Amino acid sequence: MPPSCALSPSLRSELFNSTYVRFISPSRLAQYRSKCVMNRRDFAFKGIVASGVSVMGSSLVTEPVKGLERLPFKPEGYNYWTWRGHKIHYVVQGEGFPIVLIHGFGASAFHWRYNIPELAKRYKVYALDLLGFGWSEKAIIEYDAMVWRDQVVDFLKEIVKEPAVIVGNSLGGFTALVAAVGLPEQVAGVALLNSAGQFGNPNAETSKSEGSILQKFVLKPLKEIFQRVVLGFLFWQAKKPARIESVLKSVYINTSNVDDYLVESITRPAADPNAGEVYYRLMTRFMLNQSKYTLDNALSQLKCPLLLLWGDLDPWVGPAKANRIKEFYPRTTLVNLQAGHCPHDEVPELVNRALMDWLSSMTPEASLQTV
């Protein structure tokens, strides 16, 4: 469910910050309009916006990448699994050593359209939609990073049922990382493509002061009303295909793959009756908990090889994060790519080749099953 906004980029960023960090009075709002620098806490918003921010649309490209098979688009989806009473969509193709692909914020299994068919020639490939996204149920729950971790862990236990490698982009990358920590005996390796998540700040304040009566009974309700109005407008704007196309082109260095297929795979889930409410919860309550889970905490518990496939031209999360991850976790292989935030869809042939090379050399077990 892609967000969108017709406001200027700097005002859009600061306005969003005000909806989930604190209530800002109208008199102070003007002060923030001049700010245009986004900090790490904004990454979650920027990651979501990968699925739709405004500007102007242009012609769509519908031809598939030359030489690569593409996953057929099915409006009804592929396979479904019931998890904790919720309907979860997933795709499965091929035979051999299992690979599980996890999409980013606002996307779906269809974002792996050029990876699934190629990888399935040598491996058994799964791609699932996280709860609240894609063709999976838009559950009205309190979203938390650990909800998706638990979903992936249970998917590995109940559907995959054997050791596997988990691959994730953006939010899906952080989900893959914490799932590997949650089920180390069944995760043989993790691959991250421009992963979400941030390193912890040891100097950050750990205590929260109790709110006053004014904050609790006056400012908080006003803040929630403000959030509802603003985010409701953003979500309404987000469902416009031209806006989705525009933001995708802002994070794809090679925009030829921003086509009707990709845009429809994002707009269709947004038509779900519960999509607006899920979007509101994700953009407020989920965002408030981002600092609870950090990359360094997850990496310190990881016990398997790690591959970083990093689009160095990503306007949101550049190569500095990949370098820092590699420094922190020595069992890391880093492959730098001339691509943006979604290298698996922008340069799929390079990602497929790098991933298969790493898989074939990672463990004897993986090599044997890919012959």
MARRO-117391 format. One line per 2 residues: number of its first residue (from 0); their letters; for each residue x, y, z of C-alpha. Coordinates in nm, 2 decimals. Last residue first. Layout:
! MARRO-117391
NUM = A = X/Y/Z  ...;
***
This chain:
! MARRO-117391
370 = VT = 2.40/-2.98/-0.98  2.23/-2.73/-0.74;
368 = QL = 2.17/-2.98/-0.46  2.54/-3.07/-0.43;
366 = SA = 2.65/-2.70/-0.42  2.41/-2.61/-0.14;
364 = EP = 2.52/-2.90/0.08  2.89/-2.82/0.01;
362 = TM = 2.83/-2.48/0.16  2.88/-2.12/0.04;
360 = SS = 3.04/-2.18/-0.30  2.72/-2.26/-0.50;
358 = LW = 2.51/-2.01/-0.31  2.76/-1.72/-0.36;
356 = DM = 2.77/-1.78/-0.74  2.40/-1.82/-0.75;
354 = LA = 2.34/-1.48/-0.57  2.59/-1.30/-0.79;
352 = RN = 2.44/-1.44/-1.11  2.08/-1.36/-1.01;
350 = VL = 2.18/-1.01/-0.89  2.36/-0.93/-1.21;
348 = EP = 2.07/-1.06/-1.43  1.82/-0.88/-1.21;
346 = VE = 1.97/-0.53/-1.26  1.67/-0.31/-1.18;
344 = DH = 1.44/-0.57/-1.02  1.69/-0.73/-0.78;
342 = PC = 1.88/-0.40/-0.75  1.58/-0.23/-0.57;
340 = HG = 1.72/0.08/-0.40  1.94/0.20/-0.70;
338 = AQ = 2.19/0.03/-0.92  2.55/0.01/-1.01;
336 = LN = 2.62/-0.29/-0.80  2.86/-0.36/-0.52;
334 = VL = 2.90/-0.73/-0.40  2.99/-0.77/-0.04;
332 = TT = 3.06/-1.11/0.12  3.02/-1.11/0.50;
330 = RP = 3.14/-1.35/0.76  3.33/-1.06/0.93;
328 = YF = 3.01/-0.90/1.07  3.07/-0.54/1.21;
326 = EK = 3.30/-0.44/0.93  3.08/-0.59/0.67;
324 = IR = 2.77/-0.41/0.81  2.96/-0.08/0.81;
322 = NA = 3.06/-0.12/0.45  2.70/-0.20/0.35;
320 = KA = 2.58/0.11/0.54  2.83/0.33/0.37;
318 = PG = 2.71/0.19/0.03  2.41/0.42/0.02;
316 = VW = 2.06/0.40/0.17  1.81/0.65/0.04;
314 = PD = 1.94/0.77/-0.30  2.05/0.41/-0.39;
312 = LD = 2.34/0.45/-0.63  2.55/0.18/-0.45;
310 = GW = 2.29/-0.09/-0.51  2.42/-0.35/-0.27;
308 = LL = 2.41/-0.72/-0.28  2.53/-0.81/0.07;
306 = LL = 2.58/-1.17/0.14  2.60/-1.31/0.50;
304 = PC = 2.72/-1.65/0.61  2.55/-1.80/0.92;
302 = KL = 2.54/-1.75/1.30  2.37/-1.41/1.35;
300 = QS = 2.35/-1.30/1.71  2.57/-0.99/1.70;
298 = LA = 2.42/-0.91/1.36  2.07/-0.88/1.51;
296 = ND = 2.18/-0.64/1.78  2.41/-0.45/1.55;
294 = LT = 2.12/-0.40/1.30  1.89/-0.26/1.55;
292 = YK = 1.54/-0.33/1.69  1.38/-0.11/1.95;
290 = SQ = 1.46/0.21/1.74  1.18/0.12/1.49;
288 = NL = 0.90/0.11/1.75  0.74/0.44/1.67;
286 = MF = 0.73/0.35/1.30  0.50/0.05/1.37;
284 = RT = 0.25/0.27/1.56  0.23/0.55/1.30;
282 = ML = 0.30/0.47/0.93  0.22/0.10/0.97;
280 = RY = -0.10/0.16/1.16  -0.22/0.42/0.90;
278 = YV = -0.13/0.19/0.61  -0.32/-0.10/0.77;
276 = EG = -0.62/0.12/0.80  -0.60/0.23/0.44;
274 = AN = -0.55/-0.13/0.32  -0.85/-0.27/0.50;
272 = PD = -1.09/-0.25/0.20  -0.82/-0.39/-0.04;
270 = AA = -0.76/-0.15/-0.33  -0.40/-0.09/-0.22;
268 = PR = -0.33/-0.45/-0.30  -0.39/-0.38/-0.68;
266 = TI = -0.18/-0.06/-0.69  0.15/-0.22/-0.61;
264 = SE = 0.15/-0.52/-0.85  -0.02/-0.29/-1.10;
262 = VL = 0.28/-0.06/-1.10  0.53/-0.34/-1.16;
260 = YD = 0.34/-0.50/-1.44  0.27/-0.16/-1.61;
258 = DV = 0.64/-0.08/-1.62  0.93/0.05/-1.42;
256 = NS = 1.18/-0.19/-1.57  1.32/0.08/-1.81;
254 = TN = 1.40/0.31/-1.52  1.77/0.23/-1.50;
252 = IY = 1.88/0.43/-1.19  1.57/0.31/-1.01;
250 = VS = 1.49/0.51/-0.70  1.33/0.81/-0.86;
248 = KL = 1.17/0.60/-1.12  0.98/0.41/-0.85;
246 = VS = 0.87/0.74/-0.71  0.71/0.85/-1.04;
244 = EI = 0.55/0.52/-1.13  0.37/0.52/-0.80;
242 = RA = 0.25/0.87/-0.86  0.13/0.78/-1.21;
240 = PK = -0.06/0.48/-1.08  -0.27/0.68/-0.84;
238 = KA = -0.33/0.48/-0.52  -0.09/0.70/-0.33;
236 = QW = -0.30/1.01/-0.33  -0.57/0.84/-0.12;
234 = FL = -0.30/0.71/0.11  -0.15/1.06/0.16;
232 = FG = -0.49/1.21/0.23  -0.57/0.95/0.49;
230 = LV = -0.22/1.00/0.63  -0.29/1.37/0.68;
228 = VR = -0.64/1.34/0.83  -0.57/1.03/1.05;
226 = QF = -0.24/1.18/1.17  -0.40/1.51/1.27;
224 = IE = -0.68/1.32/1.46  -0.41/1.11/1.64;
222 = KL = -0.21/1.43/1.73  -0.53/1.59/1.87;
220 = PK = -0.60/1.28/2.08  -0.24/1.29/2.21;
218 = LV = -0.23/1.66/2.28  -0.55/1.67/2.49;
216 = FK = -0.58/1.38/2.73  -0.22/1.25/2.76;
214 = QL = -0.02/1.56/2.68  -0.24/1.78/2.90;
212 = IS = -0.24/1.53/3.19  0.14/1.52/3.17;
210 = GE = 0.33/1.25/3.00  0.56/1.02/3.19;
208 = SK = 0.93/1.06/3.11  1.09/0.81/2.88;
206 = ST = 1.41/0.65/2.96  1.67/0.51/2.72;
204 = EA = 1.81/0.83/2.59  2.04/0.77/2.29;
202 = NP = 2.41/0.78/2.35  2.46/0.41/2.25;
200 = NG = 2.29/0.48/1.92  2.20/0.14/1.76;
198 = FQ = 2.27/0.07/1.40  1.99/0.11/1.16;
196 = GA = 1.74/-0.11/0.98  1.64/-0.14/0.61;
194 = SN = 1.85/-0.36/0.37  1.98/-0.25/0.04;
192 = LL = 1.97/-0.61/-0.08  2.05/-0.85/0.20;
190 = AV = 2.14/-1.22/0.16  2.12/-1.46/0.45;
188 = GA = 2.26/-1.81/0.49  2.20/-2.16/0.61;
186 = VQ = 1.88/-2.08/0.81  1.71/-2.38/0.96;
184 = EP = 1.91/-2.42/1.29  1.94/-2.04/1.33;
182 = LG = 1.56/-1.99/1.37  1.51/-1.65/1.54;
180 = VA = 1.84/-1.51/1.44  1.77/-1.60/1.08;
178 = AV = 1.43/-1.44/1.12  1.59/-1.12/1.25;
176 = LA = 1.81/-1.10/0.93  1.54/-1.19/0.69;
174 = TF = 1.31/-0.92/0.83  1.58/-0.67/0.80;
172 = GG = 1.62/-0.75/0.44  1.25/-0.76/0.38;
170 = LS = 1.23/-0.40/0.50  1.48/-0.31/0.22;
168 = NG = 1.52/-0.63/0.01  1.54/-0.98/0.15;
166 = VI = 1.70/-1.32/0.08  1.67/-1.61/0.31;
164 = VA = 1.88/-1.93/0.25  1.72/-2.26/0.35;
162 = PE = 1.74/-2.56/0.58  1.44/-2.78/0.56;
160 = KV = 1.06/-2.77/0.63  0.98/-2.50/0.36;
158 = IE = 0.61/-2.48/0.44  0.56/-2.53/0.81;
156 = KL = 0.90/-2.45/0.97  1.03/-2.20/0.72;
154 = FD = 0.69/-2.03/0.70  0.68/-2.02/1.08;
152 = VV = 1.01/-1.83/1.10  0.90/-1.60/0.82;
150 = QD = 0.57/-1.51/1.01  0.75/-1.48/1.34;
148 = RW = 1.00/-1.23/1.19  0.71/-1.05/1.02;
146 = VM = 0.54/-1.00/1.36  0.87/-0.92/1.52;
144 = AD = 0.90/-0.60/1.32  0.58/-0.48/1.48;
142 = YE = 0.23/-0.43/1.35  -0.06/-0.40/1.60;
140 = II = -0.33/-0.58/1.42  -0.60/-0.51/1.15;
138 = AK = -0.49/-0.78/0.90  -0.45/-0.68/0.54;
136 = ES = -0.44/-1.04/0.43  -0.16/-1.14/0.19;
134 = WG = -0.18/-1.04/-0.18  0.07/-0.77/-0.14;
132 = FG = 0.13/-0.64/0.21  -0.03/-0.65/0.55;
130 = LL = 0.13/-0.98/0.64  0.44/-1.03/0.44;
128 = DL = 0.40/-1.16/0.09  0.60/-1.47/0.02;
126 = AY = 0.86/-1.57/-0.24  0.98/-1.93/-0.24;
124 = VK = 1.24/-2.07/-0.48  1.36/-2.43/-0.51;
122 = YR = 1.69/-2.40/-0.67  1.88/-2.45/-1.00;
120 = KA = 1.63/-2.34/-1.27  1.42/-2.18/-1.00;
118 = LE = 1.68/-1.90/-0.97  1.59/-1.78/-1.32;
116 = PI = 1.21/-1.81/-1.28  1.21/-1.64/-0.93;
114 = NY = 1.45/-1.36/-1.01  1.28/-1.16/-1.28;
112 = RW = 0.94/-1.13/-1.11  1.09/-1.08/-0.76;
110 = HF = 0.87/-0.77/-0.72  0.57/-1.01/-0.77;
108 = AS = 0.63/-1.14/-0.42  0.50/-0.80/-0.29;
106 = AG = 0.59/-0.44/-0.25  0.49/-0.17/0.00;
104 = FG = 0.79/-0.22/0.23  1.04/-0.46/0.07;
102 = HI = 1.00/-0.81/-0.05  1.12/-1.14/0.10;
100 = LV = 1.26/-1.42/-0.11  1.31/-1.77/0.04;
98 = IP = 1.57/-2.00/-0.12  1.55/-2.37/-0.09;
96 = FG = 1.81/-2.62/-0.22  1.67/-2.82/-0.50;
94 = EG = 1.35/-2.79/-0.71  1.18/-2.51/-0.90;
92 = QV = 0.89/-2.27/-0.82  0.70/-2.15/-0.52;
90 = VY = 0.49/-1.83/-0.49  0.34/-1.70/-0.16;
88 = HI = 0.02/-1.54/-0.03  -0.07/-1.54/0.34;
86 = KH = -0.43/-1.56/0.47  -0.46/-1.49/0.84;
84 = GR = -0.58/-1.73/1.11  -0.24/-1.74/1.28;
82 = WT = -0.09/-1.83/0.95  -0.30/-1.98/0.67;
80 = WY = -0.11/-2.05/0.35  -0.20/-1.94/0.00;
78 = NY = -0.05/-2.01/-0.34  -0.05/-1.81/-0.66;
76 = GE = -0.22/-1.47/-0.69  -0.56/-1.39/-0.81;
74 = PK = -0.44/-1.11/-1.04  -0.18/-1.35/-1.18;
72 = FP = 0.13/-1.18/-1.33  0.35/-1.44/-1.50;
70 = LR = 0.70/-1.45/-1.35  0.95/-1.32/-1.60;
68 = EL = 1.21/-1.51/-1.80  1.53/-1.33/-1.88;
66 = GK = 1.70/-1.28/-2.21  1.57/-0.93/-2.27;
64 = VP = 1.41/-0.77/-1.97  1.03/-0.77/-2.02;
62 = ET = 0.85/-0.52/-2.25  0.58/-0.31/-2.08;
60 = VL = 0.74/0.03/-2.04  0.51/0.29/-1.90;
58 = SS = 0.49/0.65/-2.04  0.52/0.93/-1.79;
56 = GM = 0.39/1.02/-1.45  0.44/1.35/-1.27;
54 = VS = 0.54/1.40/-0.90  0.42/1.19/-0.62;
52 = VG = 0.55/0.92/-0.40  0.48/0.55/-0.43;
50 = SA = 0.63/0.21/-0.35  0.98/0.33/-0.27;
48 = VI = 0.79/0.56/-0.04  0.78/0.28/0.21;
46 = GK = 1.15/0.27/0.23  1.17/0.65/0.26;
44 = FA = 0.93/0.63/0.56  1.13/0.36/0.72;
42 = FD = 1.45/0.55/0.65  1.33/0.87/0.83;
40 = RR = 1.49/0.77/1.15  1.82/0.77/0.97;
38 = NM = 1.81/1.14/0.92  1.66/1.34/0.63;
36 = VC = 1.80/1.68/0.54  1.55/1.91/0.38;
34 = KS = 1.46/2.16/0.65  1.30/2.48/0.52;
32 = RY = 0.95/2.37/0.60  1.04/2.30/0.96;
30 = QA = 0.99/2.65/1.09  0.66/2.68/0.91;
28 = LR = 0.53/2.39/1.13  0.61/2.58/1.45;
26 = SP = 0.31/2.81/1.44  0.09/2.53/1.32;
24 = SI = 0.18/2.33/1.64  0.38/2.02/1.61;
22 = FR = 0.27/1.69/1.78  0.55/1.45/1.82;
20 = VY = 0.74/1.17/1.65  0.48/1.00/1.44;
18 = TS = 0.29/1.27/1.26  0.55/1.54/1.30;
16 = NF = 0.80/1.33/1.11  0.55/1.30/0.82;
14 = LE = 0.53/1.67/0.80  0.90/1.70/0.80;
12 = SR = 0.94/1.47/0.51  0.66/1.61/0.30;
10 = LS = 0.78/1.96/0.37  1.12/1.88/0.23;
8 = PS = 0.99/1.68/-0.07  0.73/1.95/-0.17;
6 = LA = 0.37/1.84/-0.12  0.17/1.62/-0.35;
4 = CS = 0.20/1.32/-0.13  0.21/0.95/-0.17;
2 = PP = 0.20/0.63/0.03  0.21/0.29/-0.13;
0 = M = 0.00/0.00/0.00;
***
